[in-house]
């Protein structure tokens, strides 16, 4: 995460939420490239931020997420 000085707590929170929003959008785009239909959830869904339309594709989604994690987090 960037090392920034925040003028307010709200500025820091807005930054974190913007990063999160952009990350979810990017992950959805990656899944769609793999022909995995999905959509963003709403209402602070306790099951997560992305709904995979076809439950049979869940193992593929998990592998894609693991690959993203390995690529960006070592």
N, CA, C and O atoms as a GROMACS GRO file, in nm:
protein
  296
    1UNK      N    1   0.084  -0.117   0.000
    1UNK     CA    2   0.000   0.000   0.000
    1UNK      C    3   0.088   0.123   0.000
    1UNK      O    4   0.199   0.121   0.052
    2UNK      N    5   0.039   0.229  -0.058
    2UNK     CA    6   0.118   0.350  -0.064
    2UNK      C    7   0.134   0.411   0.073
    2UNK      O    8   0.046   0.401   0.158
    3UNK      N    9   0.247   0.473   0.094
    3UNK     CA   10   0.274   0.540   0.221
    3UNK      C   11   0.241   0.687   0.203
    3UNK      O   12   0.322   0.766   0.156
    4UNK      N   13   0.118   0.722   0.242
    4UNK     CA   14   0.072   0.859   0.223
    4UNK      C   15   0.027   0.918   0.355
    4UNK      O   16  -0.012   0.846   0.447
    5UNK      N   17   0.035   1.048   0.363
    5UNK     CA   18  -0.021   1.119   0.477
    5UNK      C   19  -0.164   1.156   0.443
    5UNK      O   20  -0.190   1.217   0.339
    6UNK      N   21  -0.253   1.120   0.528
    6UNK     CA   22  -0.394   1.148   0.503
    6UNK      C   23  -0.435   1.272   0.582
    6UNK      O   24  -0.399   1.287   0.699
    7UNK      N   25  -0.510   1.360   0.516
    7UNK     CA   26  -0.560   1.478   0.585
    7UNK      C   27  -0.665   1.440   0.688
    7UNK      O   28  -0.674   1.499   0.796
    8UNK      N   29  -0.745   1.340   0.653
    8UNK     CA   30  -0.851   1.297   0.744
    8UNK      C   31  -0.861   1.145   0.743
    8UNK      O   32  -0.811   1.079   0.652
    9UNK      N   33  -0.926   1.091   0.845
    9UNK     CA   34  -0.952   0.947   0.847
    9UNK      C   35  -1.039   0.908   0.728
    9UNK      O   36  -1.023   0.800   0.671
   10UNK      N   37  -1.131   0.997   0.693
   10UNK     CA   38  -1.220   0.969   0.580
   10UNK      C   39  -1.141   0.955   0.449
   10UNK      O   40  -1.173   0.870   0.366
   11UNK      N   41  -1.039   1.039   0.431
   11UNK     CA   42  -0.956   1.030   0.310
   11UNK      C   43  -0.890   0.893   0.301
   11UNK      O   44  -0.884   0.834   0.193
   12UNK      N   45  -0.841   0.844   0.413
   12UNK     CA   46  -0.778   0.711   0.415
   12UNK      C   47  -0.880   0.603   0.384
   12UNK      O   48  -0.852   0.511   0.307
   13UNK      N   49  -0.997   0.613   0.441
   13UNK     CA   50  -1.103   0.514   0.418
   13UNK      C   51  -1.148   0.517   0.271
   13UNK      O   52  -1.170   0.412   0.211
   14UNK      N   53  -1.164   0.636   0.216
   14UNK     CA   54  -1.203   0.649   0.076
   14UNK      C   55  -1.099   0.584  -0.014
   14UNK      O   56  -1.133   0.514  -0.109
   15UNK      N   57  -0.973   0.606   0.016
   15UNK     CA   58  -0.864   0.547  -0.062
   15UNK      C   59  -0.872   0.394  -0.057
   15UNK      O   60  -0.865   0.328  -0.161
   16UNK      N   61  -0.887   0.338   0.063
   16UNK     CA   62  -0.895   0.192   0.078
   16UNK      C   63  -1.014   0.136   0.003
   16UNK      O   64  -1.002   0.032  -0.063
   17UNK      N   65  -1.129   0.202   0.012
   17UNK     CA   66  -1.248   0.154  -0.059
   17UNK      C   67  -1.233   0.164  -0.210
   17UNK      O   68  -1.281   0.078  -0.284
   18UNK      N   69  -1.167   0.268  -0.257
   18UNK     CA   70  -1.144   0.284  -0.401
   18UNK      C   71  -1.053   0.173  -0.453
   18UNK      O   72  -1.078   0.115  -0.558
   19UNK      N   73  -0.946   0.144  -0.378
   19UNK     CA   74  -0.856   0.036  -0.417
   19UNK      C   75  -0.933  -0.096  -0.421
   19UNK      O   76  -0.919  -0.174  -0.515
   20UNK      N   77  -1.013  -0.121  -0.319
   20UNK     CA   78  -1.092  -0.245  -0.312
   20UNK      C   79  -1.189  -0.254  -0.430
   20UNK      O   80  -1.199  -0.358  -0.495
   21UNK      N   81  -1.259  -0.147  -0.458
   21UNK     CA   82  -1.355  -0.144  -0.569
   21UNK      C   83  -1.284  -0.173  -0.701
   21UNK      O   84  -1.334  -0.253  -0.781
   22UNK      N   85  -1.171  -0.111  -0.724
   22UNK     CA   86  -1.097  -0.132  -0.848
   22UNK      C   87  -1.044  -0.275  -0.858
   22UNK      O   88  -1.043  -0.333  -0.967
   23UNK      N   89  -1.001  -0.332  -0.746
   23UNK     CA   90  -0.952  -0.469  -0.746
   23UNK      C   91  -1.064  -0.566  -0.782
   23UNK      O   92  -1.043  -0.657  -0.863
   24UNK      N   93  -1.180  -0.550  -0.723
   24UNK     CA   94  -1.293  -0.639  -0.753
   24UNK      C   95  -1.331  -0.627  -0.900
   24UNK      O   96  -1.356  -0.728  -0.965
   25UNK      N   97  -1.334  -0.506  -0.952
   25UNK     CA   98  -1.364  -0.486  -1.095
   25UNK      C   99  -1.262  -0.560  -1.181
   25UNK      O  100  -1.299  -0.626  -1.278
   26UNK      N  101  -1.134  -0.549  -1.147
   26UNK     CA  102  -1.028  -0.614  -1.224
   26UNK      C  103  -1.040  -0.766  -1.218
   26UNK      O  104  -1.025  -0.834  -1.320
   27UNK      N  105  -1.068  -0.821  -1.100
   27UNK     CA  106  -1.084  -0.966  -1.086
   27UNK      C  107  -1.202  -1.014  -1.169
   27UNK      O  108  -1.192  -1.117  -1.236
   28UNK      N  109  -1.313  -0.943  -1.166
   28UNK     CA  110  -1.429  -0.980  -1.248
   28UNK      C  111  -1.390  -0.981  -1.396
   28UNK      O  112  -1.431  -1.071  -1.470
   29UNK      N  113  -1.314  -0.884  -1.439
   29UNK     CA  114  -1.269  -0.880  -1.579
   29UNK      C  115  -1.182  -1.002  -1.611
   29UNK      O  116  -1.194  -1.060  -1.719
   30UNK      N  117  -1.094  -1.040  -1.518
   30UNK     CA  118  -1.009  -1.158  -1.541
   30UNK      C  119  -1.092  -1.284  -1.552
   30UNK      O  120  -1.066  -1.369  -1.636
   31UNK      N  121  -1.193  -1.297  -1.466
   31UNK     CA  122  -1.280  -1.414  -1.471
   31UNK      C  123  -1.359  -1.419  -1.602
   31UNK      O  124  -1.374  -1.525  -1.662
   32UNK      N  125  -1.408  -1.304  -1.645
   32UNK     CA  126  -1.484  -1.299  -1.770
   32UNK      C  127  -1.396  -1.335  -1.890
   32UNK      O  128  -1.444  -1.394  -1.987
   33UNK      N  129  -1.267  -1.300  -1.884
   33UNK     CA  130  -1.174  -1.339  -1.991
   33UNK      C  131  -1.162  -1.491  -2.000
   33UNK      O  132  -1.134  -1.546  -2.107
   34UNK      N  133  -1.183  -1.558  -1.887
   34UNK     CA  134  -1.178  -1.705  -1.882
   34UNK      C  135  -1.317  -1.766  -1.903
   34UNK      O  136  -1.339  -1.884  -1.875
   35UNK      N  137  -1.410  -1.684  -1.953
   35UNK     CA  138  -1.548  -1.728  -1.979
   35UNK      C  139  -1.618  -1.778  -1.853
   35UNK      O  140  -1.693  -1.877  -1.857
   36UNK      N  141  -1.594  -1.711  -1.744
   36UNK     CA  142  -1.661  -1.742  -1.618
   36UNK      C  143  -1.754  -1.626  -1.585
   36UNK      O  144  -1.709  -1.521  -1.538
   37UNK      N  145  -1.884  -1.643  -1.610
   37UNK     CA  146  -1.977  -1.534  -1.581
   37UNK      C  147  -1.988  -1.510  -1.431
   37UNK      O  148  -2.000  -1.604  -1.352
   38UNK      N  149  -1.983  -1.383  -1.394
   38UNK     CA  150  -1.990  -1.346  -1.254
   38UNK      C  151  -2.041  -1.204  -1.244
   38UNK      O  152  -2.050  -1.132  -1.344
   39UNK      N  153  -2.073  -1.164  -1.123
   39UNK     CA  154  -2.117  -1.027  -1.101
   39UNK      C  155  -2.080  -0.982  -0.961
   39UNK      O  156  -2.056  -1.063  -0.871
   40UNK      N  157  -2.077  -0.853  -0.945
   40UNK     CA  158  -2.047  -0.792  -0.815
   40UNK      C  159  -2.169  -0.811  -0.725
   40UNK      O  160  -2.283  -0.799  -0.770
   41UNK      N  161  -2.145  -0.840  -0.598
   41UNK     CA  162  -2.254  -0.850  -0.502
   41UNK      C  163  -2.281  -0.713  -0.442
   41UNK      O  164  -2.202  -0.620  -0.456
   42UNK      N  165  -2.394  -0.702  -0.375
   42UNK     CA  166  -2.429  -0.577  -0.307
   42UNK      C  167  -2.476  -0.609  -0.166
   42UNK      O  168  -2.496  -0.726  -0.131
   43UNK      N  169  -2.492  -0.507  -0.087
   43UNK     CA  170  -2.547  -0.524   0.046
   43UNK      C  171  -2.452  -0.586   0.146
   43UNK      O  172  -2.495  -0.652   0.240
   44UNK      N  173  -2.321  -0.568   0.125
   44UNK     CA  174  -2.221  -0.628   0.215
   44UNK      C  175  -2.246  -0.777   0.233
   44UNK      O  176  -2.250  -0.828   0.345
   45UNK      N  177  -2.261  -0.845   0.121
   45UNK     CA  178  -2.289  -0.988   0.121
   45UNK      C  179  -2.184  -1.062   0.203
   45UNK      O  180  -2.065  -1.048   0.176
   46UNK      N  181  -2.224  -1.140   0.304
   46UNK     CA  182  -2.126  -1.210   0.386
   46UNK      C  183  -2.053  -1.321   0.311
   46UNK      O  184  -1.953  -1.374   0.360
   47UNK      N  185  -2.103  -1.357   0.191
   47UNK     CA  186  -2.039  -1.461   0.112
   47UNK      C  187  -1.930  -1.407   0.020
   47UNK      O  188  -1.862  -1.484  -0.048
   48UNK      N  189  -1.912  -1.276   0.017
   48UNK     CA  190  -1.805  -1.219  -0.064
   48UNK      C  191  -1.851  -1.110  -0.157
   48UNK      O  192  -1.968  -1.071  -0.157
   49UNK      N  193  -1.757  -1.061  -0.237
   49UNK     CA  194  -1.781  -0.947  -0.324
   49UNK      C  195  -1.815  -0.986  -0.468
   49UNK      O  196  -1.860  -0.903  -0.546
   50UNK      N  197  -1.793  -1.113  -0.503
   50UNK     CA  198  -1.817  -1.160  -0.639
   50UNK      C  199  -1.905  -1.283  -0.635
   50UNK      O  200  -1.878  -1.377  -0.561
   51UNK      N  201  -2.011  -1.281  -0.714
   51UNK     CA  202  -2.099  -1.397  -0.727
   51UNK      C  203  -2.065  -1.468  -0.857
   51UNK      O  204  -2.075  -1.409  -0.965
   52UNK      N  205  -2.024  -1.593  -0.847
   52UNK     CA  206  -1.998  -1.676  -0.965
   52UNK      C  207  -2.131  -1.739  -1.003
   52UNK      O  208  -2.192  -1.809  -0.922
   53UNK      N  209  -2.176  -1.714  -1.127
   53UNK     CA  210  -2.308  -1.756  -1.169
   53UNK      C  211  -2.321  -1.908  -1.172
   53UNK      O  212  -2.424  -1.962  -1.131
   54UNK      N  213  -2.220  -1.977  -1.221
   54UNK     CA  214  -2.224  -2.122  -1.234
   54UNK      C  215  -2.141  -2.185  -1.122
   54UNK      O  216  -2.018  -2.181  -1.129
   55UNK      N  217  -2.205  -2.243  -1.019
   55UNK     CA  218  -2.130  -2.299  -0.907
   55UNK      C  219  -2.028  -2.406  -0.947
   55UNK      O  220  -1.929  -2.427  -0.876
   56UNK      N  221  -2.050  -2.474  -1.059
   56UNK     CA  222  -1.955  -2.576  -1.104
   56UNK      C  223  -1.820  -2.516  -1.142
   56UNK      O  224  -1.720  -2.587  -1.151
   57UNK      N  225  -1.817  -2.385  -1.165
   57UNK     CA  226  -1.692  -2.318  -1.202
   57UNK      C  227  -1.612  -2.271  -1.081
   57UNK      O  228  -1.504  -2.214  -1.096
   58UNK      N  229  -1.664  -2.294  -0.961
   58UNK     CA  230  -1.596  -2.248  -0.839
   58UNK      C  231  -1.452  -2.299  -0.829
   58UNK      O  232  -1.364  -2.221  -0.794
   59UNK      N  233  -1.424  -2.427  -0.860
   59UNK     CA  234  -1.283  -2.470  -0.853
   59UNK      C  235  -1.192  -2.393  -0.948
   59UNK      O  236  -1.078  -2.360  -0.913
   60UNK      N  237  -1.241  -2.363  -1.067
   60UNK     CA  238  -1.162  -2.283  -1.162
   60UNK      C  239  -1.138  -2.143  -1.108
   60UNK      O  240  -1.028  -2.088  -1.122
   61UNK      N  241  -1.240  -2.085  -1.047
   61UNK     CA  242  -1.227  -1.950  -0.990
   61UNK      C  243  -1.123  -1.952  -0.880
   61UNK      O  244  -1.038  -1.863  -0.874
   62UNK      N  245  -1.127  -2.051  -0.793
   62UNK     CA  246  -1.030  -2.060  -0.684
   62UNK      C  247  -0.888  -2.070  -0.738
   62UNK      O  248  -0.797  -2.009  -0.683
   63UNK      N  249  -0.869  -2.146  -0.845
   63UNK     CA  250  -0.735  -2.159  -0.903
   63UNK      C  251  -0.689  -2.027  -0.965
   63UNK      O  252  -0.572  -1.991  -0.952
   64UNK      N  253  -0.779  -1.957  -1.030
   64UNK     CA  254  -0.744  -1.827  -1.088
   64UNK      C  255  -0.704  -1.729  -0.977
   64UNK      O  256  -0.606  -1.656  -0.990
   65UNK      N  257  -0.781  -1.728  -0.869
   65UNK     CA  258  -0.750  -1.640  -0.757
   65UNK      C  259  -0.616  -1.676  -0.694
   65UNK      O  260  -0.537  -1.588  -0.659
   66UNK      N  261  -0.589  -1.805  -0.680
   66UNK     CA  262  -0.457  -1.848  -0.628
   66UNK      C  263  -0.345  -1.799  -0.720
   66UNK      O  264  -0.241  -1.754  -0.672
   67UNK      N  265  -0.366  -1.809  -0.850
   67UNK     CA  266  -0.266  -1.761  -0.945
   67UNK      C  267  -0.242  -1.612  -0.934
   67UNK      O  268  -0.128  -1.566  -0.938
   68UNK      N  269  -0.350  -1.536  -0.919
   68UNK     CA  270  -0.336  -1.390  -0.900
   68UNK      C  271  -0.260  -1.363  -0.772
   68UNK      O  272  -0.172  -1.277  -0.769
   69UNK      N  273  -0.293  -1.435  -0.666
   69UNK     CA  274  -0.225  -1.416  -0.538
   69UNK      C  275  -0.076  -1.448  -0.550
   69UNK      O  276   0.008  -1.373  -0.498
   70UNK      N  277  -0.042  -1.557  -0.616
   70UNK     CA  278   0.100  -1.592  -0.634
   70UNK      C  279   0.173  -1.485  -0.716
   70UNK      O  280   0.285  -1.447  -0.686
   71UNK      N  281   0.105  -1.438  -0.821
   71UNK     CA  282   0.169  -1.339  -0.909
   71UNK      C  283   0.200  -1.209  -0.836
   71UNK      O  284   0.307  -1.151  -0.856
   72UNK      N  285   0.108  -1.164  -0.753
   72UNK     CA  286   0.125  -1.032  -0.694
   72UNK      C  287   0.173  -1.034  -0.549
   72UNK      O  288   0.216  -0.931  -0.497
   73UNK      N  289   0.167  -1.149  -0.484
   73UNK     CA  290   0.210  -1.154  -0.344
   73UNK      C  291   0.324  -1.252  -0.320
   73UNK      O  292   0.363  -1.276  -0.206
   74UNK      N  293   0.377  -1.307  -0.428
   74UNK     CA  294   0.493  -1.394  -0.415
   74UNK      C  295   0.455  -1.529  -0.378
   74UNK      O  296   0.542  -1.615  -0.363
   0.00000   0.00000   0.00000
